[in-house]
Amino acid sequence: MSYLIDAGRDVVPVEYFAAKDNAGLIMVVPKRCGLSKANSIKIDGLAMIAMNGGDILAITMPPLTSELRDQLVHLASQGSKLHVGEFMARGLVDAYSLDIII
């Protein structure tokens, strides 16, 4: 299962992949998109907001589908984190996990 969210202009392109060890979800973003400065992702309706210590980061994320939102809510209810991989043309260059806040 893979979801590619249409980013549009000035929006971070995001893709989600199935993962067995994380309730089925890994988020992939481009390197230097700024998300590595976040320590959490807040879910507000179908919006994802990157946060660091309670401060909102100036990163525009594409809206979620209802199915993806439900998966993130499920992860948050289990106390799981969202695993993120940052990629460049040469492959994976950074990986980290973000707390999920509902």
Order of alpha helices (4+ residues) and beta strands (2+ residues): beta-beta-beta-beta-beta-beta-alpha-beta-beta
